[in-house]
């Protein structure tokens, strides 16, 4: 039986995990960690977040952030080597008048349920595109890959030397 490629492992994790962990910086470069549900549009993470959340205010003040998808602890054979996917991203606001706004929110609602119907009506929610600039996939001990390329689809094994 052949092992799965890093690209397949990455895509499976993106399909399985429904929320992304966020590492943001405020206007004074103070760090904050949070999470939010997301959808993946094939290249970017799409999130819909409230101004009441610290990470939203952070993204509006400083669009650089880190995101991480990580397998559930219960699914891991070793907590020190959990499957995880990290990206350095740039956040871009998607304004309501943008042609992609409604279709993306429709997909977001399909994925995350009717609560999104209520959230869409609230004036404090912002739709963001989180655009990966670089990344790393860790599949276990000795199984780390740098993610590169214009479409973030090139996986380069990190060999520790």
MDAnalysis code that builds the backbone (N, CA, C; Angstrom):
import MDAnalysis as mda
import numpy as np

u = mda.Universe.empty(483, n_residues=161, atom_resindex=np.repeat(np.arange(161), 3), trajectory=True)
u.add_TopologyAttr("name", ["N", "CA", "C"] * 161)
u.add_TopologyAttr("resid", np.arange(1, 162))
u.add_TopologyAttr("resname", ["UNK", "UNK", "UNK", "UNK", "UNK", "UNK", "UNK", "UNK", "UNK", "UNK", "UNK", "UNK", "UNK", "UNK", "UNK", "UNK", "UNK", "UNK", "UNK", "UNK", "UNK", "UNK", "UNK", "UNK", "UNK", "UNK", "UNK", "UNK", "UNK", "UNK", "UNK", "UNK", "UNK", "UNK", "UNK", "UNK", "UNK", "UNK", "UNK", "UNK", "UNK", "UNK", "UNK", "UNK", "UNK", "UNK", "UNK", "UNK", "UNK", "UNK", "UNK", "UNK", "UNK", "UNK", "UNK", "UNK", "UNK", "UNK", "UNK", "UNK", "UNK", "UNK", "UNK", "UNK", "UNK", "UNK", "UNK", "UNK", "UNK", "UNK", "UNK", "UNK", "UNK", "UNK", "UNK", "UNK", "UNK", "UNK", "UNK", "UNK", "UNK", "UNK", "UNK", "UNK", "UNK", "UNK", "UNK", "UNK", "UNK", "UNK", "UNK", "UNK", "UNK", "UNK", "UNK", "UNK", "UNK", "UNK", "UNK", "UNK", "UNK", "UNK", "UNK", "UNK", "UNK", "UNK", "UNK", "UNK", "UNK", "UNK", "UNK", "UNK", "UNK", "UNK", "UNK", "UNK", "UNK", "UNK", "UNK", "UNK", "UNK", "UNK", "UNK", "UNK", "UNK", "UNK", "UNK", "UNK", "UNK", "UNK", "UNK", "UNK", "UNK", "UNK", "UNK", "UNK", "UNK", "UNK", "UNK", "UNK", "UNK", "UNK", "UNK", "UNK", "UNK", "UNK", "UNK", "UNK", "UNK", "UNK", "UNK", "UNK", "UNK", "UNK", "UNK", "UNK", "UNK", "UNK", "UNK", "UNK", "UNK"])
u.atoms.positions = np.array([
    [0.839, -1.176, 0.000],
    [0.000, 0.000, 0.000],
    [0.885, 1.240, 0.000],
    [0.668, 2.136, -0.932],
    [1.499, 3.332, -1.028],
    [0.992, 4.404, -0.075],
    [1.912, 5.243, 0.370],
    [1.552, 6.355, 1.251],
    [0.922, 7.459, 0.424],
    [0.086, 8.240, 1.081],
    [-0.542, 9.384, 0.413],
    [0.483, 10.492, 0.252],
    [0.317, 11.257, -0.800],
    [1.194, 12.400, -1.045],
    [0.855, 13.517, -0.064],
    [1.812, 14.430, 0.203],
    [1.521, 15.574, 1.062],
    [0.343, 16.405, 0.546],
    [0.214, 16.532, -0.777],
    [-0.890, 17.308, -1.344],
    [-2.238, 16.672, -1.001],
    [-2.335, 15.357, -1.098],
    [-3.587, 14.650, -0.766],
    [-3.880, 14.781, 0.723],
    [-2.868, 14.603, 1.558],
    [-3.052, 14.734, 3.019],
    [-3.552, 16.134, 3.357],
    [-2.964, 17.137, 2.742],
    [-3.355, 18.520, 2.962],
    [-4.814, 18.750, 2.570],
    [-5.202, 18.275, 1.389],
    [-6.581, 18.458, 0.913],
    [-7.571, 17.721, 1.810],
    [-7.221, 16.533, 2.260],
    [-8.107, 15.776, 3.149],
    [-8.302, 16.498, 4.479],
    [-7.226, 17.084, 5.013],
    [-7.337, 17.822, 6.269],
    [-8.233, 19.048, 6.090],
    [-8.059, 19.777, 4.993],
    [-8.898, 20.954, 4.713],
    [-10.365, 20.566, 4.575],
    [-10.630, 19.386, 4.037],
    [-12.011, 18.930, 3.866],
    [-12.617, 18.439, 5.185],
    [-11.785, 17.920, 6.070],
    [-12.264, 17.308, 7.312],
    [-12.459, 18.328, 8.435],
    [-11.569, 19.298, 8.540],
    [-11.598, 20.271, 9.628],
    [-12.502, 21.434, 9.223],
    [-13.339, 21.897, 10.137],
    [-14.296, 22.954, 9.809],
    [-13.940, 24.315, 10.383],
    [-12.952, 24.359, 11.271],
    [-12.551, 25.654, 11.819],
    [-11.043, 25.807, 11.720],
    [-10.636, 27.055, 11.609],
    [-9.225, 27.390, 11.466],
    [-8.798, 28.178, 12.698],
    [-7.611, 27.869, 13.202],
    [-7.047, 28.634, 14.313],
    [-6.316, 29.834, 13.729],
    [-6.463, 30.976, 14.404],
    [-5.891, 32.226, 13.919],
    [-4.865, 32.757, 14.906],
    [-3.757, 33.229, 14.400],
    [-2.756, 33.943, 15.199],
    [-2.654, 35.336, 14.587],
    [-3.142, 36.331, 15.324],
    [-3.202, 37.698, 14.804],
    [-2.375, 38.622, 15.689],
    [-2.107, 39.806, 15.152],
    [-1.400, 40.851, 15.891],
    [-2.256, 42.109, 15.883],
    [-2.344, 42.767, 17.037],
    [-3.105, 44.009, 17.067],
    [-2.238, 45.172, 16.586],
    [-2.786, 46.377, 16.664],
    [-2.067, 47.547, 16.135],
    [-0.774, 47.821, 16.883],
    [-0.614, 47.269, 18.096],
    [0.621, 47.414, 18.872],
    [1.505, 46.178, 18.778],
    [1.178, 45.271, 17.826],
    [1.895, 44.009, 17.627],
    [1.806, 43.073, 18.825],
    [0.740, 43.180, 19.599],
    [0.468, 42.228, 20.674],
    [-0.256, 41.028, 20.056],
    [0.180, 39.799, 20.361],
    [-0.418, 38.617, 19.735],
    [-1.762, 38.238, 20.355],
    [-2.565, 37.587, 19.548],
    [-3.836, 37.047, 19.981],
    [-4.074, 35.749, 19.219],
    [-4.661, 34.766, 19.890],
    [-5.034, 33.541, 19.190],
    [-6.543, 33.370, 19.278],
    [-7.112, 32.830, 18.233],
    [-8.547, 32.602, 18.176],
    [-8.838, 31.515, 17.156],
    [-10.101, 31.354, 16.878],
    [-10.494, 30.387, 15.856],
    [-11.811, 30.846, 15.253],
    [-12.121, 30.320, 14.102],
    [-13.400, 30.591, 13.458],
    [-13.677, 29.513, 12.415],
    [-14.950, 29.232, 12.161],
    [-15.268, 28.360, 11.032],
    [-14.770, 28.991, 9.727],
    [-14.521, 28.157, 8.734],
    [-14.026, 28.650, 7.450],
    [-14.579, 27.793, 6.324],
    [-14.441, 28.312, 5.122],
    [-14.550, 27.490, 3.920],
    [-13.264, 27.721, 3.138],
    [-12.944, 26.776, 2.300],
    [-11.754, 26.876, 1.465],
    [-12.227, 26.981, 0.027],
    [-11.785, 28.001, -0.688],
    [-12.276, 28.204, -2.055],
    [-11.324, 27.647, -3.116],
    [-10.437, 26.753, -2.702],
    [-9.486, 26.163, -3.636],
    [-8.099, 26.754, -3.517],
    [-8.023, 28.002, -3.061],
    [-6.727, 28.641, -2.853],
    [-6.676, 29.384, -1.525],
    [-7.779, 30.016, -1.146],
    [-7.811, 30.879, 0.036],
    [-8.825, 30.372, 1.061],
    [-8.610, 30.777, 2.305],
    [-9.563, 30.522, 3.376],
    [-10.533, 31.695, 3.419],
    [-11.809, 31.408, 3.572],
    [-12.839, 32.442, 3.670],
    [-13.422, 32.347, 5.079],
    [-13.421, 33.486, 5.790],
    [-13.980, 33.522, 7.145],
    [-14.952, 34.689, 7.252],
    [-15.935, 34.533, 8.131],
    [-16.970, 35.535, 8.353],
    [-16.986, 35.789, 9.847],
    [-16.474, 36.955, 10.260],
    [-16.223, 37.194, 11.675],
    [-16.778, 38.545, 12.127],
    [-17.064, 38.623, 13.422],
    [-17.682, 39.803, 14.012],
    [-16.641, 40.810, 14.486],
    [-16.996, 42.085, 14.389],
    [-16.156, 43.154, 14.953],
    [-15.994, 42.995, 16.466],
    [-16.885, 42.239, 17.105],
    [-16.779, 42.014, 18.544],
    [-15.614, 41.090, 18.882],
    [-15.165, 40.311, 17.908],
    [-14.040, 39.398, 18.121],
    [-12.720, 40.150, 17.983],
    [-11.812, 39.885, 18.910],
    [-10.503, 40.541, 18.876],
    [-9.800, 40.295, 17.552],
    [-9.880, 39.061, 17.051],
    [-9.142, 38.773, 15.810],
    [-9.666, 39.586, 14.629],
    [-10.936, 39.958, 14.620],
    [-11.449, 40.799, 13.527],
    [-10.823, 42.180, 13.580],
    [-10.811, 42.763, 14.756],
    [-10.182, 44.082, 14.914],
    [-8.703, 44.007, 14.561],
    [-8.043, 42.914, 14.967],
    [-6.634, 42.726, 14.622],
    [-6.438, 42.691, 13.101],
    [-7.268, 41.920, 12.406],
    [-7.118, 41.781, 10.951],
    [-7.339, 43.103, 10.229],
    [-8.238, 43.914, 10.756],
    [-8.477, 45.218, 10.151],
    [-7.307, 46.172, 10.386],
    [-6.604, 45.999, 11.518],
    [-5.461, 46.862, 11.848],
    [-4.156, 46.337, 11.247],
    [-4.036, 45.012, 11.140],
    [-2.806, 44.385, 10.681],
    [-3.187, 43.113, 9.920],
    [-3.158, 43.133, 8.590],
    [-3.668, 42.000, 7.813],
    [-2.767, 40.761, 7.784],
    [-1.594, 40.808, 8.400],
    [-0.733, 39.620, 8.451],
    [-1.195, 38.710, 9.573],
    [-1.290, 37.418, 9.283],
    [-1.707, 36.467, 10.306],
    [-1.203, 35.085, 9.976],
    [-1.234, 34.232, 10.988],
    [-0.963, 32.818, 10.809],
    [-2.261, 32.061, 10.983],
    [-2.439, 31.001, 10.209],
    [-3.590, 30.119, 10.373],
    [-3.087, 28.688, 10.536],
    [-3.873, 27.905, 11.265],
    [-3.491, 26.504, 11.434],
    [-4.733, 25.630, 11.466],
    [-4.648, 24.536, 10.725],
    [-5.612, 23.452, 10.808],
    [-4.879, 22.314, 11.489],
    [-5.508, 21.706, 12.479],
    [-4.844, 20.634, 13.210],
    [-5.840, 19.515, 13.478],
    [-5.375, 18.288, 13.286],
    [-6.227, 17.134, 13.522],
    [-6.621, 17.055, 14.986],
    [-7.755, 16.481, 15.234],
    [-8.262, 16.288, 16.584],
    [-7.279, 15.445, 17.405],
    [-7.156, 15.767, 18.664],
    [-6.271, 15.001, 19.548],
    [-6.640, 13.523, 19.555],
    [-7.936, 13.223, 19.501],
    [-8.393, 11.830, 19.540],
    [-7.938, 11.044, 18.313],
    [-7.702, 11.754, 17.200],
    [-7.296, 11.099, 15.960],
    [-5.785, 10.902, 15.873],
    [-5.050, 11.461, 16.821],
    [-3.596, 11.431, 16.765],
    [-3.025, 10.253, 17.538],
    [-2.020, 9.607, 16.945],
    [-1.310, 8.536, 17.638],
    [-0.312, 9.087, 18.643],
    [0.116, 10.340, 18.436],
    [1.110, 10.949, 19.304],
    [0.854, 12.453, 19.338],
    [0.608, 12.997, 20.516],
    [0.287, 14.417, 20.635],
    [1.438, 15.322, 20.218],
    [2.664, 14.813, 20.213],
    [3.820, 15.606, 19.793],
    [3.940, 15.678, 18.268],
    [3.180, 14.853, 17.575],
    [3.317, 14.786, 16.114],
    [1.948, 14.832, 15.436],
    [1.047, 15.655, 15.965],
    [-0.286, 15.759, 15.364],
    [-0.204, 16.309, 13.941],
    [-1.035, 15.781, 13.082],
    [-1.144, 16.278, 11.713],
    [-1.617, 17.723, 11.764],
    [-0.862, 18.611, 11.104],
    [-1.225, 20.022, 11.105],
    [-0.730, 20.700, 9.843],
    [-1.459, 21.746, 9.508],
    [-1.197, 22.523, 8.309],
    [-1.200, 23.977, 8.734],
    [-0.089, 24.682, 8.474],
    [0.031, 26.092, 8.870],
    [0.343, 26.935, 7.653],
    [-0.220, 28.146, 7.667],
    [0.068, 29.103, 6.604],
    [0.306, 30.483, 7.209],
    [1.183, 31.239, 6.577],
    [1.280, 32.678, 6.808],
    [0.388, 33.289, 5.739],
    [-0.527, 34.154, 6.151],
    [-1.529, 34.688, 5.229],
    [-1.594, 36.211, 5.293],
    [-2.234, 36.758, 4.289],
    [-2.626, 38.161, 4.266],
    [-4.143, 38.195, 4.172],
    [-4.767, 38.965, 5.073],
    [-6.223, 39.080, 5.096],
    [-6.677, 40.198, 4.178],
    [-7.716, 39.924, 3.423],
    [-8.320, 40.919, 2.538],
    [-9.819, 40.956, 2.823],
    [-10.346, 42.139, 3.108],
    [-11.787, 42.294, 3.299],
    [-12.474, 42.095, 1.948],
    [-13.561, 41.338, 1.967],
    [-14.414, 41.198, 0.787],
    [-15.641, 42.065, 1.056],
    [-15.748, 43.217, 0.399],
    [-16.878, 44.114, 0.675],
    [-18.188, 43.546, 0.120],
    [-19.330, 43.915, 0.723],
    [-20.629, 43.408, 0.270],
    [-20.919, 43.665, -1.206],
    [-20.354, 44.721, -1.773],
    [-20.614, 45.025, -3.185],
    [-19.755, 44.194, -4.148],
    [-18.795, 43.435, -3.628],
    [-17.959, 42.573, -4.464],
    [-18.818, 41.443, -5.053],
    [-18.575, 41.105, -6.311],
    [-19.344, 40.048, -6.980],
    [-19.249, 38.692, -6.288],
    [-18.154, 38.439, -5.584],
    [-17.973, 37.136, -4.934],
    [-18.624, 37.067, -3.550],
    [-19.034, 38.202, -2.994],
    [-19.531, 38.262, -1.613],
    [-20.717, 37.311, -1.371],
    [-21.782, 37.479, -2.125],
    [-22.985, 36.663, -1.902],
    [-22.747, 35.186, -2.205],
    [-22.123, 34.831, -3.329],
    [-21.870, 33.396, -3.563],
    [-20.988, 32.759, -2.482],
    [-19.997, 33.495, -1.992],
    [-19.150, 32.938, -0.932],
    [-19.943, 32.754, 0.353],
    [-20.762, 33.725, 0.708],
    [-21.576, 33.579, 1.918],
    [-22.613, 32.472, 1.765],
    [-23.136, 32.289, 0.570],
    [-24.060, 31.172, 0.327],
    [-23.355, 29.838, 0.577],
    [-22.135, 29.702, 0.062],
    [-21.350, 28.471, 0.299],
    [-21.029, 28.308, 1.778],
    [-20.681, 29.429, 2.424],
    [-20.373, 29.417, 3.858],
    [-21.592, 28.913, 4.640],
    [-22.771, 29.399, 4.264],
    [-24.007, 28.987, 4.929],
    [-24.299, 27.514, 4.677],
    [-24.095, 27.040, 3.450],
    [-24.297, 25.625, 3.138],
    [-23.420, 24.746, 4.018],
    [-22.212, 25.200, 4.257],
    [-21.248, 24.423, 5.043],
    [-21.522, 24.505, 6.540],
    [-21.896, 25.697, 7.025],
    [-21.961, 25.914, 8.477],
    [-23.363, 26.105, 9.040],
    [-24.381, 25.989, 8.208],
    [-25.740, 25.921, 8.704],
    [-26.498, 27.235, 8.783],
    [-27.722, 27.111, 9.272],
    [-28.661, 28.229, 9.278],
    [-28.290, 29.362, 10.216],
    [-27.395, 29.135, 11.160],
    [-26.957, 30.245, 12.012],
    [-26.360, 31.361, 11.160],
    [-25.803, 31.016, 10.019],
    [-25.212, 32.015, 9.126],
    [-26.302, 32.945, 8.572],
    [-27.522, 32.449, 8.433],
    [-28.639, 33.305, 8.004],
    [-28.797, 34.482, 8.954],
    [-28.701, 34.205, 10.237],
    [-28.811, 35.253, 11.261],
    [-27.575, 36.159, 11.213],
    [-26.389, 35.562, 11.137],
    [-25.151, 36.343, 11.134],
    [-25.081, 37.298, 9.948],
    [-25.609, 36.879, 8.807],
    [-25.587, 37.714, 7.604],
    [-26.358, 39.014, 7.798],
    [-27.320, 39.002, 8.709],
    [-28.151, 40.180, 8.948],
    [-27.521, 41.150, 9.942],
    [-26.474, 40.710, 10.622],
    [-25.847, 41.551, 11.631],
    [-24.839, 42.496, 10.977],
    [-24.865, 43.767, 11.355],
    [-24.002, 44.747, 10.684],
    [-22.526, 44.670, 11.054],
    [-22.191, 43.914, 12.107],
    [-20.800, 43.891, 12.572],
    [-19.976, 42.759, 11.966],
    [-20.547, 41.952, 11.083],
    [-19.797, 40.839, 10.516],
    [-19.074, 41.252, 9.235],
    [-17.845, 40.738, 9.105],
    [-16.969, 41.068, 7.981],
    [-16.546, 39.765, 7.304],
    [-16.583, 39.751, 5.988],
    [-16.121, 38.611, 5.208],
    [-14.680, 38.872, 4.795],
    [-13.806, 37.922, 5.119],
    [-12.385, 38.040, 4.792],
    [-11.947, 36.898, 3.897],
    [-11.009, 37.203, 3.036],
    [-10.247, 36.216, 2.272],
    [-8.871, 36.173, 2.915],
    [-8.450, 34.993, 3.375],
    [-7.126, 34.818, 3.964],
    [-6.258, 34.142, 2.908],
    [-5.328, 34.901, 2.360],
    [-4.535, 34.466, 1.204],
    [-3.191, 33.910, 1.680],
    [-2.965, 32.596, 1.528],
    [-1.692, 32.012, 1.942],
    [-0.513, 32.567, 1.146],
    [0.576, 32.861, 1.883],
    [1.818, 33.339, 1.276],
    [2.905, 32.270, 1.338],
    [2.866, 31.469, 2.395],
    [3.791, 30.356, 2.581],
    [3.140, 29.407, 3.574],
    [3.671, 28.203, 3.664],
    [3.038, 27.260, 4.572],
    [3.935, 26.112, 4.959],
    [3.384, 25.274, 5.837],
    [4.090, 24.089, 6.294],
    [3.066, 23.023, 6.658],
    [3.342, 21.806, 6.244],
    [2.530, 20.646, 6.578],
    [3.374, 19.714, 7.422],
    [2.846, 19.297, 8.568],
    [3.528, 18.330, 9.417],
    [2.639, 17.095, 9.495],
    [3.185, 15.958, 9.040],
    [2.420, 14.714, 9.028],
    [2.914, 13.735, 10.087],
    [3.905, 14.130, 10.863],
    [4.461, 13.283, 11.911],
    [5.943, 13.550, 12.056],
    [6.593, 12.774, 12.931],
    [8.028, 12.932, 13.132],
    [8.768, 12.693, 11.820],
    [9.601, 13.642, 11.424],
    [10.360, 13.522, 10.183],
    [9.528, 13.760, 8.937],
    [8.290, 14.149, 9.106],
    [7.395, 14.353, 7.980],
    [6.903, 15.778, 7.892],
    [7.847, 16.706, 7.709],
    [7.475, 18.118, 7.590],
    [7.787, 18.585, 6.168],
    [6.873, 19.404, 5.630],
    [7.005, 19.895, 4.266],
    [6.761, 21.401, 4.233],
    [7.629, 22.112, 3.565],
    [7.412, 23.520, 3.272],
    [6.457, 23.586, 2.089],
    [5.488, 24.505, 2.130],
    [4.530, 24.653, 1.040],
    [4.848, 25.951, 0.321],
    [5.028, 25.847, -1.001],
    [5.447, 27.003, -1.795],
    [4.683, 27.034, -3.105],
    [5.035, 28.010, -3.909],
    [4.490, 28.125, -5.253],
    [3.344, 29.109, -5.315],
    [3.091, 29.575, -6.510],
    [2.043, 30.566, -6.729],
    [0.687, 30.073, -6.240],
    [0.420, 28.787, -6.394],
    [-0.856, 28.208, -5.964],
    [-0.730, 27.405, -4.670],
    [0.389, 27.585, -3.980],
    [0.639, 26.860, -2.721],
    [0.417, 25.351, -2.919],
    [0.979, 24.822, -3.998],
    [0.768, 23.414, -4.310],
    [2.077, 22.640, -4.503],
    [3.186, 23.258, -4.072],
    [4.485, 22.589, -4.136],
    [4.916, 22.256, -2.711],
    [5.159, 20.980, -2.444],
    [5.533, 20.509, -1.119],
    [6.994, 20.071, -1.153],
    [7.825, 20.702, -0.332],
    [9.254, 20.419, -0.292],
    [9.574, 19.852, 1.086],
    [10.081, 18.599, 1.094],
    [10.392, 17.949, 2.366],
    [11.456, 18.737, 3.116],
    [11.231, 18.956, 4.405],
    [12.210, 19.605, 5.276],
    [12.995, 18.498, 5.948],
    [14.292, 18.431, 5.642],
    [15.072, 17.290, 6.139],
    [15.905, 17.598, 7.377],
    [15.803, 18.795, 7.903],
    [16.486, 19.104, 9.168],
    [17.958, 19.459, 9.049],
    [18.503, 19.427, 7.850],
    [19.932, 19.763, 7.733],
    [20.126, 21.186, 7.274],
])
